[in-house]
Amino acid sequence: MGRKLLLVAVVGVAAVFAVAGCSKQEDGDGVVEVQFWHAMGGPLGDTLDGLVAEFNETHPDINIESVSMGRYQALSQKIMAAVAAGEPPVLAQAYEAWTGELIENGSAEPLDPYIEGPNGLSPGELADFVPGLLENNTWDGTIYSFPFNKSVRAIYWNKNLFEAAGLDRAPTDWDEYGSMARTLTRDLDGDGETDQWGTAGQISAWMFENLLIQNGGEILTPDGARAAFDSAEGIEALEFMVRLLTDYGKVTSGYEYQNDFQAGKVGMIEGSTVSLSYMEGKYTFDMAVAPLPHGKERGCFVAGTNVVIFSEAPKAKKDAAWTFIKWFTSPEVTARWAIGTGYAPVRMSALESESMQARFEEIEGLREVLAQLEFASYEPRSAAWYAGRKYLEEGGVESALRKQKDPSTALAEAAVAVNAELGG
């Protein structure tokens, strides 16, 4: 299979048996048991487990067993090890690159028969999904996965610090992004040292990717065979990112940038919409969110995973897993998932639900942030890109932000590494 995640995962086979072993046992009391492997933890896991419990209560003939692996890397390894051993779960969270490999080895169940079946979705319901989501779950005309936890990036801004600096709104374009960050960067006590930053952020390929497409660039060539981010558009995007985060902000480790923002030391930050679930209630100032400032054009990449059903499972279990997927992606439930986690609803009608309207009243600017879904893009789905993306983040973005290399050199060297991963 070429460069396969299976090779990374086989070491975990024995451990996986302990988790997956019941997948081939007979279900008792007429209840269909479905193991669902995922990587949700913290408030995200709490929300998921609450929804799973509600599904189980309202579907007494099905029991979804929520099994968190804690981290995506662990989830990937255990899925691939379980597949190699012939003992996969019934349902699992999966990135597109993982799904592509599962399709190749015959482990991913095609979902079209379920969508078109008696417990399926009507053309109107399918049309209600956020544009692009179902297409991103389709390979060679067949849907093999379904959207699960999807997010976009947003600007979080401290309205009190903005007002004190004479600013009354979030930036809408790159020029304003830079100038407002400069205005918000201040030496408050006059000791010659900055103690309030305009912005802050972590090392993030995602942030660069958004800047790249806003500047008219692309991650890979149209055929997906070679890197394209080392273009003039990419260099200009990375130069802007470096200037923004080093001249008028600071680069932090982990989620320190969120902590600094919550402490009122930073005027604005970029983060996933999911950051809401971790920050809400931990700040004492007036906060709002806003869409990403645009460059030459608007653009944002959707992040997150989907869910797959495994073909090895008995038919009754696969039918039950589909019932859960259909329920979980219904307008009402996807709206509640979004409110509890910060992930985006996967249905357009959910955005107009009473619960989401109330949420929009609570979080100023959230409606406009989620409107970015209407023109969103998706990252390449190949396993080679999933593996090679770290070269862009570590070799390209990080080395430029650390001032170890100029953006042009950093992207050129990252492109060489990515091309090697792509086989070019």
MARLO-341880 format. One record per residue (C-alpha): x, z negated, y; residue number from 1. Coordinates in pm, 1 decimal, always signed. Layout:
<recs>
@X = X&Z = Z&Y = Y&k = NUM
...
</recs>
This chain:
<recs>
@X = +0.0&Z = +0.0&Y = +0.0&k = 1
@X = +295.7&Z = +26.7&Y = +236.9&k = 2
@X = +339.4&Z = -261.5&Y = +476.1&k = 3
@X = +81.9&Z = -494.8&Y = +327.6&k = 4
@X = -24.9&Z = -840.1&Y = +428.4&k = 5
@X = -56.9&Z = -907.9&Y = +57.5&k = 6
@X = +319.3&Z = -932.5&Y = +35.1&k = 7
@X = +315.6&Z = -1215.5&Y = +286.3&k = 8
@X = +37.4&Z = -1398.3&Y = +114.2&k = 9
@X = +104.9&Z = -1414.4&Y = -259.3&k = 10
@X = +296.2&Z = -1741.0&Y = -222.9&k = 11
@X = -33.8&Z = -1917.3&Y = -155.7&k = 12
@X = -216.8&Z = -1810.3&Y = -471.5&k = 13
@X = -216.2&Z = -2148.0&Y = -643.5&k = 14
@X = -347.0&Z = -2324.3&Y = -334.7&k = 15
@X = -619.1&Z = -2066.2&Y = -292.4&k = 16
@X = -751.4&Z = -2117.4&Y = -644.3&k = 17
@X = -840.6&Z = -2474.8&Y = -554.0&k = 18
@X = -1052.9&Z = -2353.5&Y = -262.6&k = 19
@X = -1197.2&Z = -2038.7&Y = -416.2&k = 20
@X = -1240.4&Z = -2154.1&Y = -771.8&k = 21
@X = -1610.3&Z = -2220.7&Y = -740.2&k = 22
@X = -1681.0&Z = -1865.6&Y = -625.1&k = 23
@X = -1742.7&Z = -1750.1&Y = -982.9&k = 24
@X = -1926.8&Z = -2060.1&Y = -1098.7&k = 25
@X = -2298.8&Z = -2046.3&Y = -1166.4&k = 26
@X = -2512.3&Z = -2171.0&Y = -877.9&k = 27
@X = -2734.0&Z = -2464.7&Y = -960.9&k = 28
@X = -3098.3&Z = -2536.5&Y = -865.3&k = 29
@X = -3158.9&Z = -2170.5&Y = -781.9&k = 30
@X = -2951.6&Z = -2196.5&Y = -462.8&k = 31
@X = -2706.8&Z = -1913.3&Y = -394.2&k = 32
@X = -2372.0&Z = -2059.9&Y = -289.4&k = 33
@X = -2167.1&Z = -1860.1&Y = -38.3&k = 34
@X = -1819.5&Z = -1964.4&Y = +69.0&k = 35
@X = -1736.0&Z = -1859.9&Y = +423.1&k = 36
@X = -1368.0&Z = -1878.4&Y = +515.5&k = 37
@X = -1277.5&Z = -1887.5&Y = +883.8&k = 38
@X = -1024.2&Z = -2025.1&Y = +1132.2&k = 39
@X = -1255.8&Z = -2202.0&Y = +1374.9&k = 40
@X = -1158.6&Z = -2555.5&Y = +1478.3&k = 41
@X = -1222.6&Z = -2805.0&Y = +1757.8&k = 42
@X = -1539.0&Z = -2739.2&Y = +1964.0&k = 43
@X = -1559.7&Z = -2388.9&Y = +1816.4&k = 44
@X = -1566.1&Z = -2524.6&Y = +1462.1&k = 45
@X = -1820.3&Z = -2789.7&Y = +1560.3&k = 46
@X = -2054.4&Z = -2525.9&Y = +1701.5&k = 47
@X = -2011.3&Z = -2303.9&Y = +1396.0&k = 48
@X = -2075.4&Z = -2588.7&Y = +1153.1&k = 49
@X = -2388.2&Z = -2684.2&Y = +1346.3&k = 50
@X = -2524.6&Z = -2330.4&Y = +1321.7&k = 51
@X = -2433.7&Z = -2308.3&Y = +952.7&k = 52
@X = -2619.2&Z = -2634.6&Y = +888.0&k = 53
@X = -2924.7&Z = -2495.9&Y = +1068.0&k = 54
@X = -2911.8&Z = -2175.0&Y = +863.9&k = 55
@X = -2890.7&Z = -2371.5&Y = +540.0&k = 56
@X = -3185.4&Z = -2586.4&Y = +641.2&k = 57
@X = -3401.5&Z = -2288.1&Y = +728.8&k = 58
@X = -3292.4&Z = -2087.2&Y = +423.1&k = 59
@X = -3327.8&Z = -2336.1&Y = +135.3&k = 60
@X = -3238.1&Z = -2073.5&Y = -126.5&k = 61
@X = -2893.6&Z = -2015.9&Y = +32.7&k = 62
@X = -2608.5&Z = -2256.5&Y = +100.1&k = 63
@X = -2328.6&Z = -2133.1&Y = +326.3&k = 64
@X = -2017.9&Z = -2344.6&Y = +270.2&k = 65
@X = -1809.5&Z = -2337.0&Y = +587.8&k = 66
@X = -1438.3&Z = -2360.7&Y = +501.5&k = 67
@X = -1195.4&Z = -2370.9&Y = +794.6&k = 68
@X = -834.1&Z = -2269.6&Y = +732.9&k = 69
@X = -735.2&Z = -2399.3&Y = +1076.1&k = 70
@X = -524.4&Z = -2104.1&Y = +1188.7&k = 71
@X = -549.9&Z = -1727.3&Y = +1162.7&k = 72
@X = -214.2&Z = -1694.7&Y = +989.0&k = 73
@X = -321.7&Z = -1937.1&Y = +717.3&k = 74
@X = -655.7&Z = -1759.4&Y = +684.5&k = 75
@X = -484.4&Z = -1421.3&Y = +648.0&k = 76
@X = -244.7&Z = -1547.3&Y = +384.3&k = 77
@X = -515.7&Z = -1718.5&Y = +180.0&k = 78
@X = -750.8&Z = -1421.3&Y = +194.8&k = 79
@X = -485.0&Z = -1178.9&Y = +74.9&k = 80
@X = -358.7&Z = -1416.6&Y = -192.2&k = 81
@X = -714.7&Z = -1471.0&Y = -317.0&k = 82
@X = -776.1&Z = -1096.2&Y = -327.7&k = 83
@X = -452.5&Z = -1043.5&Y = -524.0&k = 84
@X = -566.0&Z = -1309.7&Y = -769.9&k = 85
@X = -917.4&Z = -1167.6&Y = -800.4&k = 86
@X = -1071.5&Z = -1482.7&Y = -653.1&k = 87
@X = -1176.2&Z = -1403.9&Y = -294.0&k = 88
@X = -1453.5&Z = -1591.3&Y = -113.6&k = 89
@X = -1785.5&Z = -1418.3&Y = -55.1&k = 90
@X = -1753.3&Z = -1398.3&Y = +323.7&k = 91
@X = -1458.9&Z = -1432.9&Y = +563.0&k = 92
@X = -1352.4&Z = -1387.2&Y = +920.8&k = 93
@X = -1106.7&Z = -1097.3&Y = +955.5&k = 94
@X = -919.1&Z = -899.2&Y = +1215.7&k = 95
@X = -957.0&Z = -522.9&Y = +1201.1&k = 96
@X = -607.7&Z = -478.6&Y = +1057.6&k = 97
@X = -695.2&Z = -708.7&Y = +767.9&k = 98
@X = -1019.4&Z = -520.6&Y = +711.8&k = 99
@X = -831.4&Z = -191.7&Y = +693.0&k = 100
@X = -619.2&Z = -328.9&Y = +410.0&k = 101
@X = -922.2&Z = -473.3&Y = +232.4&k = 102
@X = -1086.0&Z = -131.3&Y = +250.0&k = 103
@X = -775.3&Z = +28.9&Y = +99.3&k = 104
@X = -768.6&Z = -207.7&Y = -196.3&k = 105
@X = -1143.7&Z = -188.0&Y = -249.7&k = 106
@X = -1219.3&Z = -548.7&Y = -159.7&k = 107
@X = -1431.5&Z = -488.8&Y = +151.8&k = 108
@X = -1799.2&Z = -430.4&Y = +80.9&k = 109
@X = -1954.0&Z = -137.5&Y = +273.6&k = 110
@X = -2232.8&Z = -279.7&Y = +488.9&k = 111
@X = -2439.4&Z = +36.0&Y = +546.3&k = 112
@X = -2658.2&Z = -25.6&Y = +236.3&k = 113
@X = -2745.8&Z = -370.4&Y = +374.5&k = 114
@X = -2806.9&Z = -241.4&Y = +726.9&k = 115
@X = -3031.8&Z = +36.3&Y = +595.0&k = 116
@X = -3196.9&Z = -175.1&Y = +322.8&k = 117
@X = -3524.7&Z = -372.2&Y = +325.7&k = 118
@X = -3350.0&Z = -670.2&Y = +490.1&k = 119
@X = -3163.8&Z = -444.9&Y = +728.1&k = 120
@X = -3162.7&Z = -363.2&Y = +1096.2&k = 121
@X = -3382.4&Z = -110.4&Y = +1273.1&k = 122
@X = -3235.4&Z = +164.4&Y = +1494.1&k = 123
@X = -3354.6&Z = -35.1&Y = +1794.4&k = 124
@X = -3175.9&Z = -347.0&Y = +1674.3&k = 125
@X = -2855.3&Z = -153.5&Y = +1612.0&k = 126
@X = -2877.0&Z = -4.9&Y = +1960.7&k = 127
@X = -2901.9&Z = -359.2&Y = +2099.7&k = 128
@X = -2545.1&Z = -445.1&Y = +1995.8&k = 129
@X = -2287.8&Z = -449.6&Y = +2274.8&k = 130
@X = -2154.3&Z = -93.0&Y = +2315.8&k = 131
@X = -1845.4&Z = -31.2&Y = +2106.2&k = 132
@X = -1872.8&Z = -332.0&Y = +1878.2&k = 133
@X = -2022.1&Z = -155.5&Y = +1577.2&k = 134
@X = -1798.7&Z = +148.1&Y = +1626.4&k = 135
@X = -1498.6&Z = -84.8&Y = +1614.1&k = 136
@X = -1624.5&Z = -210.7&Y = +1277.2&k = 137
@X = -1658.5&Z = +141.4&Y = +1138.2&k = 138
@X = -1402.5&Z = +326.0&Y = +924.7&k = 139
@X = -1457.4&Z = +691.8&Y = +830.7&k = 140
@X = -1824.8&Z = +668.1&Y = +918.1&k = 141
@X = -1890.6&Z = +348.3&Y = +720.5&k = 142
@X = -1942.9&Z = -1.1&Y = +865.0&k = 143
@X = -1727.5&Z = -247.3&Y = +670.7&k = 144
@X = -1737.2&Z = -553.8&Y = +898.0&k = 145
@X = -1962.4&Z = -710.2&Y = +1158.2&k = 146
@X = -1874.8&Z = -863.5&Y = +1497.8&k = 147
@X = -1828.5&Z = -1239.3&Y = +1490.4&k = 148
@X = -1622.6&Z = -1408.8&Y = +1765.7&k = 149
@X = -1555.7&Z = -1176.0&Y = +2057.6&k = 150
@X = -1421.4&Z = -1263.7&Y = +2401.1&k = 151
@X = -1294.8&Z = -1108.9&Y = +2722.0&k = 152
@X = -1058.2&Z = -1243.5&Y = +2985.9&k = 153
@X = -1174.4&Z = -1396.0&Y = +3312.4&k = 154
@X = -1037.7&Z = -1546.0&Y = +3632.1&k = 155
@X = -1100.6&Z = -1920.7&Y = +3663.9&k = 156
@X = -1074.4&Z = -2027.9&Y = +4027.1&k = 157
@X = -1076.5&Z = -2361.7&Y = +4208.6&k = 158
@X = -1323.7&Z = -2315.7&Y = +4492.3&k = 159
@X = -1197.5&Z = -2624.3&Y = +4674.9&k = 160
@X = -837.2&Z = -2501.2&Y = +4686.9&k = 161
@X = -956.8&Z = -2156.2&Y = +4787.7&k = 162
@X = -1163.3&Z = -2299.5&Y = +5072.6&k = 163
@X = -871.7&Z = -2511.6&Y = +5193.1&k = 164
@X = -662.0&Z = -2193.2&Y = +5204.5&k = 165
@X = -927.5&Z = -2004.1&Y = +5400.0&k = 166
@X = -1044.2&Z = -1799.5&Y = +5101.1&k = 167
@X = -1407.7&Z = -1773.3&Y = +5000.0&k = 168
@X = -1409.2&Z = -1559.5&Y = +4683.0&k = 169
@X = -1203.6&Z = -1458.3&Y = +4383.3&k = 170
@X = -975.8&Z = -1151.0&Y = +4401.4&k = 171
@X = -1131.2&Z = -818.5&Y = +4309.4&k = 172
@X = -821.3&Z = -595.7&Y = +4286.9&k = 173
@X = -446.7&Z = -625.0&Y = +4230.4&k = 174
@X = -364.9&Z = -634.8&Y = +4600.8&k = 175
@X = -597.9&Z = -928.8&Y = +4654.2&k = 176
@X = -477.3&Z = -1092.9&Y = +4333.9&k = 177
@X = -120.2&Z = -1097.8&Y = +4464.3&k = 178
@X = -201.8&Z = -1184.5&Y = +4825.9&k = 179
@X = -441.3&Z = -1467.0&Y = +4733.8&k = 180
@X = -190.4&Z = -1610.3&Y = +4487.0&k = 181
@X = +70.2&Z = -1603.6&Y = +4764.3&k = 182
@X = -166.9&Z = -1781.7&Y = +5004.8&k = 183
@X = -251.3&Z = -2048.9&Y = +4748.9&k = 184
@X = +115.6&Z = -2124.3&Y = +4671.8&k = 185
@X = +204.0&Z = -2419.1&Y = +4893.8&k = 186
@X = +450.6&Z = -2697.3&Y = +4964.5&k = 187
@X = +199.3&Z = -2970.6&Y = +5035.9&k = 188
@X = +438.6&Z = -3256.6&Y = +5115.9&k = 189
@X = +699.0&Z = -3058.0&Y = +5308.6&k = 190
@X = +991.2&Z = -3138.4&Y = +5079.5&k = 191
@X = +1082.5&Z = -2772.8&Y = +5032.5&k = 192
@X = +946.9&Z = -2760.4&Y = +4675.5&k = 193
@X = +629.4&Z = -2588.0&Y = +4562.8&k = 194
@X = +369.8&Z = -2834.2&Y = +4437.7&k = 195
@X = +61.2&Z = -2609.8&Y = +4437.8&k = 196
@X = +80.8&Z = -2272.2&Y = +4267.6&k = 197
@X = -135.5&Z = -1969.8&Y = +4327.6&k = 198
@X = -161.4&Z = -1900.5&Y = +3957.5&k = 199
@X = -6.7&Z = -1984.0&Y = +3621.0&k = 200
@X = -14.4&Z = -1840.9&Y = +3273.8&k = 201
@X = +135.5&Z = -1825.9&Y = +2928.0&k = 202
@X = +329.1&Z = -1545.0&Y = +2762.5&k = 203
@X = +47.8&Z = -1306.6&Y = +2677.9&k = 204
@X = +41.5&Z = -952.2&Y = +2544.1&k = 205
@X = -334.3&Z = -962.3&Y = +2609.6&k = 206
@X = -283.4&Z = -1010.0&Y = +2983.5&k = 207
@X = -33.9&Z = -723.0&Y = +2993.2&k = 208
@X = -262.1&Z = -497.0&Y = +2789.5&k = 209
@X = -543.3&Z = -544.3&Y = +3039.9&k = 210
@X = -311.1&Z = -465.0&Y = +3330.3&k = 211
@X = -184.0&Z = -162.0&Y = +3138.6&k = 212
@X = -522.9&Z = +4.3&Y = +3096.9&k = 213
@X = -626.8&Z = -94.0&Y = +3449.4&k = 214
@X = -323.8&Z = +105.7&Y = +3562.8&k = 215
@X = -416.2&Z = +409.6&Y = +3354.1&k = 216
@X = -181.1&Z = +341.1&Y = +3063.9&k = 217
@X = -232.4&Z = +319.3&Y = +2688.1&k = 218
@X = -96.3&Z = +92.6&Y = +2414.9&k = 219
@X = -24.4&Z = +370.2&Y = +2162.8&k = 220
@X = -30.8&Z = +748.5&Y = +2163.8&k = 221
@X = -372.9&Z = +900.7&Y = +2078.3&k = 222
@X = -272.2&Z = +950.5&Y = +1713.9&k = 223
@X = -157.2&Z = +587.4&Y = +1690.8&k = 224
@X = +186.2&Z = +697.3&Y = +1571.3&k = 225
@X = +404.9&Z = +576.1&Y = +1856.4&k = 226
@X = +412.8&Z = +320.3&Y = +2137.8&k = 227
@X = +286.8&Z = +440.3&Y = +2475.2&k = 228
@X = +305.4&Z = +115.4&Y = +2671.7&k = 229
@X = +662.1&Z = +189.3&Y = +2792.1&k = 230
@X = +526.7&Z = +450.4&Y = +3034.6&k = 231
@X = +549.9&Z = +449.5&Y = +3414.3&k = 232
@X = +204.3&Z = +290.0&Y = +3416.8&k = 233
@X = +319.8&Z = +19.5&Y = +3176.4&k = 234
@X = +635.4&Z = -57.6&Y = +3374.0&k = 235
@X = +434.9&Z = -87.9&Y = +3694.8&k = 236
@X = +182.8&Z = -316.7&Y = +3520.3&k = 237
@X = +456.2&Z = -545.0&Y = +3384.4&k = 238
@X = +631.4&Z = -550.8&Y = +3722.4&k = 239
@X = +306.0&Z = -672.3&Y = +3876.8&k = 240
@X = +261.3&Z = -935.3&Y = +3605.4&k = 241
@X = +617.0&Z = -1063.9&Y = +3658.6&k = 242
@X = +572.4&Z = -1075.6&Y = +4035.0&k = 243
@X = +238.2&Z = -1253.4&Y = +4005.7&k = 244
@X = +348.9&Z = -1521.4&Y = +3759.4&k = 245
@X = +700.1&Z = -1585.0&Y = +3888.3&k = 246
@X = +676.5&Z = -1535.9&Y = +4265.7&k = 247
@X = +335.3&Z = -1694.6&Y = +4324.2&k = 248
@X = +283.6&Z = -1880.9&Y = +4000.9&k = 249
@X = +458.9&Z = -2022.3&Y = +3699.3&k = 250
@X = +494.0&Z = -1937.7&Y = +3333.3&k = 251
@X = +405.2&Z = -2227.8&Y = +3105.2&k = 252
@X = +426.2&Z = -2306.2&Y = +2736.3&k = 253
@X = +110.0&Z = -2322.8&Y = +2529.4&k = 254
@X = -192.2&Z = -2426.8&Y = +2730.2&k = 255
@X = -5.8&Z = -2620.9&Y = +2998.2&k = 256
@X = -135.9&Z = -2371.7&Y = +3254.6&k = 257
@X = -492.2&Z = -2483.4&Y = +3175.0&k = 258
@X = -393.2&Z = -2847.9&Y = +3213.1&k = 259
@X = -233.1&Z = -2776.3&Y = +3551.3&k = 260
@X = -544.8&Z = -2591.7&Y = +3661.4&k = 261
@X = -768.9&Z = -2877.9&Y = +3550.1&k = 262
@X = -543.8&Z = -3119.1&Y = +3742.2&k = 263
@X = -594.0&Z = -2919.8&Y = +4063.6&k = 264
@X = -232.1&Z = -2800.3&Y = +4082.9&k = 265
@X = -310.7&Z = -2428.8&Y = +4041.8&k = 266
@X = -552.9&Z = -2217.7&Y = +4243.6&k = 267
@X = -656.7&Z = -1973.1&Y = +3971.2&k = 268
@X = -570.5&Z = -1877.9&Y = +3616.9&k = 269
@X = -656.8&Z = -1604.1&Y = +3372.5&k = 270
@X = -799.4&Z = -1710.0&Y = +3041.6&k = 271
@X = -1035.6&Z = -1615.3&Y = +2765.2&k = 272
@X = -1404.1&Z = -1688.6&Y = +2812.9&k = 273
@X = -1349.6&Z = -1931.2&Y = +2524.3&k = 274
@X = -1137.1&Z = -2144.2&Y = +2758.6&k = 275
@X = -1470.0&Z = -2268.4&Y = +2898.5&k = 276
@X = -1538.1&Z = -2469.6&Y = +2583.2&k = 277
@X = -1202.6&Z = -2647.6&Y = +2613.4&k = 278
@X = -1198.6&Z = -2704.6&Y = +2990.9&k = 279
@X = -1559.4&Z = -2781.2&Y = +3070.6&k = 280
@X = -1605.5&Z = -3139.9&Y = +3180.1&k = 281
@X = -1231.7&Z = -3192.5&Y = +3229.7&k = 282
@X = -1209.7&Z = -3089.3&Y = +3595.4&k = 283
@X = -1346.4&Z = -3264.9&Y = +3903.3&k = 284
@X = -1350.4&Z = -2976.0&Y = +4150.4&k = 285
@X = -1595.3&Z = -2693.2&Y = +4211.8&k = 286
@X = -1501.5&Z = -2414.1&Y = +3971.9&k = 287
@X = -1624.4&Z = -2059.3&Y = +3922.8&k = 288
@X = -1524.4&Z = -1764.1&Y = +3707.4&k = 289
@X = -1486.0&Z = -1397.5&Y = +3796.7&k = 290
@X = -1410.8&Z = -1064.3&Y = +3626.5&k = 291
@X = -1051.8&Z = -947.0&Y = +3606.6&k = 292
@X = -925.6&Z = -788.0&Y = +3929.1&k = 293
@X = -902.9&Z = -413.0&Y = +3880.4&k = 294
@X = -608.6&Z = -183.7&Y = +3931.8&k = 295
@X = -653.4&Z = +192.3&Y = +3957.6&k = 296
@X = -959.3&Z = +143.6&Y = +3736.6&k = 297
@X = -1159.5&Z = -129.4&Y = +3570.8&k = 298
@X = -1054.8&Z = -225.3&Y = +3222.3&k = 299
@X = -1050.7&Z = -509.3&Y = +2974.2&k = 300
@X = -972.7&Z = -549.8&Y = +2607.0&k = 301
@X = -1209.6&Z = -737.5&Y = +2378.8&k = 302
@X = -1037.4&Z = -994.5&Y = +2158.5&k = 303
@X = -1155.0&Z = -1171.7&Y = +1845.7&k = 304
@X = -1248.5&Z = -1107.4&Y = +1485.8&k = 305
@X = -1529.8&Z = -984.0&Y = +1265.1&k = 306
@X = -1665.7&Z = -1090.6&Y = +927.0&k = 307
@X = -1637.2&Z = -908.8&Y = +595.1&k = 308
@X = -1819.9&Z = -942.9&Y = +265.0&k = 309
@X = -1603.1&Z = -911.2&Y = -46.0&k = 310
@X = -1705.2&Z = -651.2&Y = -302.4&k = 311
@X = -1595.3&Z = -870.9&Y = -595.8&k = 312
@X = -1879.5&Z = -1118.2&Y = -531.4&k = 313
@X = -2201.2&Z = -1103.6&Y = -740.2&k = 314
@X = -2486.4&Z = -909.4&Y = -580.5&k = 315
@X = -2696.5&Z = -1219.3&Y = -509.7&k = 316
@X = -2411.0&Z = -1375.8&Y = -314.6&k = 317
@X = -2346.2&Z = -1058.0&Y = -116.9&k = 318
@X = -2716.0&Z = -1032.8&Y = -31.5&k = 319
@X = -2711.7&Z = -1395.1&Y = +83.7&k = 320
@X = -2398.9&Z = -1335.5&Y = +293.6&k = 321
@X = -2567.9&Z = -1040.3&Y = +463.1&k = 322
@X = -2873.9&Z = -1256.2&Y = +535.7&k = 323
@X = -2643.9&Z = -1502.6&Y = +712.8&k = 324
@X = -2469.3&Z = -1225.2&Y = +908.9&k = 325
@X = -2803.1&Z = -1082.7&Y = +1021.4&k = 326
@X = -2924.3&Z = -1426.8&Y = +1127.1&k = 327
@X = -2599.4&Z = -1516.9&Y = +1303.5&k = 328
@X = -2597.9&Z = -1194.6&Y = +1507.0&k = 329
@X = -2964.8&Z = -1216.9&Y = +1605.2&k = 330
@X = -3022.1&Z = -1236.7&Y = +1983.0&k = 331
@X = -3123.0&Z = -1603.3&Y = +1985.3&k = 332
@X = -2839.7&Z = -1726.6&Y = +1762.8&k = 333
@X = -2563.2&Z = -1516.4&Y = +1920.6&k = 334
@X = -2672.1&Z = -1653.2&Y = +2261.4&k = 335
@X = -2641.4&Z = -2010.3&Y = +2133.6&k = 336
@X = -2302.8&Z = -1929.9&Y = +1976.7&k = 337
@X = -2189.6&Z = -1794.9&Y = +2313.6&k = 338
@X = -2310.2&Z = -2100.1&Y = +2505.0&k = 339
@X = -2145.9&Z = -2341.8&Y = +2262.0&k = 340
@X = -1811.0&Z = -2164.3&Y = +2240.7&k = 341
@X = -1758.3&Z = -1927.9&Y = +2533.2&k = 342
@X = -1751.1&Z = -1626.0&Y = +2302.8&k = 343
@X = -1950.5&Z = -1325.6&Y = +2417.6&k = 344
@X = -2296.8&Z = -1259.6&Y = +2274.5&k = 345
@X = -2287.1&Z = -953.7&Y = +2050.9&k = 346
@X = -2637.0&Z = -838.3&Y = +2147.4&k = 347
@X = -2730.6&Z = -703.0&Y = +2491.3&k = 348
@X = -3075.3&Z = -863.7&Y = +2481.4&k = 349
@X = -2910.4&Z = -1203.4&Y = +2434.0&k = 350
@X = -2768.4&Z = -1171.4&Y = +2784.7&k = 351
@X = -3125.1&Z = -1170.2&Y = +2916.5&k = 352
@X = -3243.9&Z = -1466.9&Y = +2707.0&k = 353
@X = -3363.8&Z = -1784.9&Y = +2875.3&k = 354
@X = -3073.6&Z = -1980.8&Y = +2733.4&k = 355
@X = -2811.5&Z = -1737.7&Y = +2868.3&k = 356
@X = -2987.9&Z = -1720.1&Y = +3205.2&k = 357
@X = -2963.8&Z = -2098.7&Y = +3225.2&k = 358
@X = -2594.9&Z = -2076.1&Y = +3133.3&k = 359
@X = -2536.8&Z = -1823.5&Y = +3410.4&k = 360
@X = -2685.1&Z = -2075.0&Y = +3653.3&k = 361
@X = -2441.6&Z = -2341.2&Y = +3529.1&k = 362
@X = -2126.1&Z = -2126.9&Y = +3543.3&k = 363
@X = -2097.6&Z = -1922.6&Y = +3861.0&k = 364
@X = -1968.7&Z = -1572.3&Y = +3790.6&k = 365
@X = -2016.2&Z = -1578.9&Y = +3413.7&k = 366
@X = -2277.5&Z = -1302.8&Y = +3424.1&k = 367
@X = -2028.4&Z = -1072.3&Y = +3597.3&k = 368
@X = -1751.0&Z = -1168.8&Y = +3356.1&k = 369
@X = -1960.6&Z = -1075.0&Y = +3052.7&k = 370
@X = -2064.4&Z = -750.6&Y = +3224.3&k = 371
@X = -1706.5&Z = -637.5&Y = +3152.9&k = 372
@X = -1826.1&Z = -572.6&Y = +2797.2&k = 373
@X = -1995.7&Z = -256.8&Y = +2923.6&k = 374
@X = -1660.0&Z = -85.0&Y = +2980.8&k = 375
@X = -1442.5&Z = -279.0&Y = +2737.2&k = 376
@X = -1170.2&Z = -134.2&Y = +2514.9&k = 377
@X = -1039.8&Z = -237.5&Y = +2173.5&k = 378
@X = -684.5&Z = -271.6&Y = +2047.3&k = 379
@X = -545.4&Z = -41.1&Y = +1776.6&k = 380
@X = -668.8&Z = -145.6&Y = +1432.5&k = 381
@X = -371.5&Z = -60.4&Y = +1213.0&k = 382
@X = -183.5&Z = -321.5&Y = +1014.1&k = 383
@X = +137.5&Z = -185.1&Y = +1164.8&k = 384
@X = +14.2&Z = -257.5&Y = +1518.0&k = 385
@X = -105.1&Z = -604.6&Y = +1416.3&k = 386
@X = +244.4&Z = -674.8&Y = +1285.9&k = 387
@X = +420.4&Z = -494.7&Y = +1569.6&k = 388
@X = +223.0&Z = -651.6&Y = +1855.3&k = 389
@X = +459.2&Z = -948.6&Y = +1851.1&k = 390
@X = +741.3&Z = -717.3&Y = +1959.2&k = 391
@X = +547.9&Z = -628.5&Y = +2271.2&k = 392
@X = +470.5&Z = -993.2&Y = +2344.2&k = 393
@X = +806.8&Z = -1146.8&Y = +2258.5&k = 394
@X = +1049.9&Z = -863.4&Y = +2318.2&k = 395
@X = +868.1&Z = -698.3&Y = +2606.5&k = 396
@X = +646.4&Z = -934.0&Y = +2805.7&k = 397
@X = +835.3&Z = -1258.4&Y = +2745.4&k = 398
@X = +1182.8&Z = -1121.8&Y = +2812.9&k = 399
@X = +1059.0&Z = -974.5&Y = +3143.3&k = 400
@X = +881.5&Z = -1293.4&Y = +3249.8&k = 401
@X = +1188.7&Z = -1500.1&Y = +3162.7&k = 402
@X = +1394.1&Z = -1259.2&Y = +3379.0&k = 403
@X = +1615.2&Z = -1182.7&Y = +3079.4&k = 404
@X = +1551.2&Z = -807.4&Y = +3115.6&k = 405
@X = +1393.5&Z = -587.5&Y = +3379.2&k = 406
@X = +1042.7&Z = -464.1&Y = +3285.5&k = 407
@X = +1159.3&Z = -108.5&Y = +3215.0&k = 408
@X = +1428.7&Z = -219.0&Y = +2970.5&k = 409
@X = +1206.8&Z = -483.1&Y = +2812.8&k = 410
@X = +926.9&Z = -235.0&Y = +2738.6&k = 411
@X = +1165.4&Z = +36.2&Y = +2620.2&k = 412
@X = +1327.8&Z = -198.6&Y = +2368.3&k = 413
@X = +989.7&Z = -334.2&Y = +2256.0&k = 414
@X = +871.1&Z = +24.0&Y = +2203.0&k = 415
@X = +1166.6&Z = +96.5&Y = +1972.8&k = 416
@X = +1074.8&Z = -205.6&Y = +1759.5&k = 417
@X = +705.3&Z = -114.1&Y = +1754.8&k = 418
@X = +781.1&Z = +246.1&Y = +1661.4&k = 419
@X = +989.8&Z = +124.3&Y = +1368.8&k = 420
@X = +692.0&Z = -85.4&Y = +1255.6&k = 421
@X = +463.9&Z = +217.9&Y = +1293.6&k = 422
@X = +701.2&Z = +423.3&Y = +1083.8&k = 423
@X = +806.2&Z = +653.2&Y = +1363.3&k = 424
</recs>
